């Protein structure tokens, strides 16, 4: 927000925000809470499932956090600007393959959407 304010104060064009390494549009998470172990499941299986449940809870919290951040960025974007979420790829983007994954994540799945603004009345 600080950088946006500085750019706008200098009358420079501001195209929008990029929320980098974001989980905002993460899809395909499984719900380990729904897994039913057999009655004779080992202690290791029960422990492993409990750990998966905790990890899934952490992942969902990241998704909700990043969705909230993206919403706030959209709300604070000037008219016509974008707020986009670059997906979290798990590693640094250092080669062409990584760049292609990043581009695909930005252009597919609804990650890039114009900020909705009410129509202005003509003066």
C-alpha positions in Angstrom: 0.0 0.0 0.0 2.9 2.3 0.8 4.4 1.8 -2.7 1.0 2.3 -4.4 0.5 5.6 -2.5 4.0 6.8 -3.6 3.4 5.8 -7.2 0.0 7.6 -7.3 1.4 10.7 -5.4 4.0 11.0 -8.3 1.2 10.8 -10.9 2.7 7.6 -12.3 0.5 4.9 -13.7 -0.4 2.1 -11.2 -1.4 -1.1 -12.9 -2.1 -3.1 -9.8 -0.9 -5.6 -7.2 0.7 -9.0 -7.4 0.3 -11.2 -4.3 3.3 -13.4 -4.7 3.6 -17.1 -3.6 -0.1 -17.1 -2.8 -2.4 -19.9 -1.8 -5.5 -17.7 -2.6 -6.8 -20.0 -5.3 -5.5 -23.3 -4.0 -7.7 -26.2 -5.2 -7.8 -29.9 -4.7 -7.1 -30.0 -1.0 -8.2 -33.3 0.5 -10.1 -33.5 3.8 -8.3 -36.0 6.0 -10.9 -35.4 8.7 -13.2 -37.6 6.5 -10.8 -40.5 6.4 -12.1 -43.4 8.4 -9.4 -45.8 9.7 -10.4 -49.4 10.3 -11.0 -50.3 13.9 -7.7 -52.3 14.1 -5.6 -49.4 12.6 -2.1 -49.2 14.0 -1.0 -46.5 16.3 1.3 -45.3 13.5 -1.7 -45.0 11.1 -3.7 -43.1 13.8 -0.8 -40.8 14.5 -0.1 -40.2 10.8 -3.8 -39.3 10.2 -3.8 -36.9 13.1 -0.7 -35.2 11.6 -2.4 -34.9 8.2 -5.5 -33.4 9.9 -3.2 -30.7 11.5 -1.4 -30.0 8.2 -4.7 -29.7 6.3 -5.9 -27.2 8.9 -2.7 -25.2 8.5 -3.2 -25.2 4.7 -6.8 -24.0 4.9 -5.7 -21.2 7.2 -3.1 -20.1 4.5 -5.8 -20.2 1.8 -8.1 -18.1 3.9 -5.4 -15.6 4.8 -4.3 -15.2 1.2 -7.9 -14.8 0.0 -8.4 -12.1 2.6 -5.2 -10.3 1.4 -6.2 -10.5 -2.2 -9.7 -9.1 -1.4 -8.1 -6.2 0.5 -5.7 -5.5 -2.4 -8.7 -5.5 -4.8 -10.5 -3.0 -2.6 -7.5 -0.7 -2.5 -6.7 -0.8 -6.2 -7.4 2.3 -8.3 -10.1 2.0 -11.0 -8.9 -0.2 -13.9 -6.0 -1.7 -11.9 -5.7 -5.4 -11.3 -5.1 -7.5 -8.2 -3.6 -10.9 -9.0 -2.3 -13.9 -7.1 0.8 -15.6 -8.3 0.6 -19.2 -7.1 2.9 -20.7 -4.6 4.9 -23.2 -6.6 6.9 -24.6 -3.7 10.3 -23.6 -5.0 12.0 -20.6 -6.4 11.4 -19.8 -10.1 14.8 -20.1 -11.7 14.3 -21.5 -15.1 12.0 -21.6 -18.1 9.9 -24.4 -16.8 9.3 -22.5 -13.6 8.4 -19.4 -15.5 5.9 -21.4 -17.6 4.3 -22.7 -14.4 4.1 -19.2 -13.0 2.5 -17.9 -16.2 0.0 -20.7 -16.3 -0.9 -20.0 -12.7 -1.5 -16.4 -13.4 -3.5 -16.9 -16.5 -5.6 -19.9 -15.6 -8.0 -20.6 -12.8 -9.4 -17.1 -12.3 -6.3 -15.7 -10.6 -6.3 -12.6 -12.6 -9.5 -10.5 -12.4 -10.2 -6.8 -12.9 -11.2 -5.0 -9.7 -15.0 -4.5 -9.8 -15.8 -0.8 -9.5 -19.2 0.9 -9.7 -20.0 2.8 -12.8 -19.4 6.5 -12.5 -22.1 8.9 -13.4 -21.3 11.2 -16.4 -20.7 14.8 -15.3 
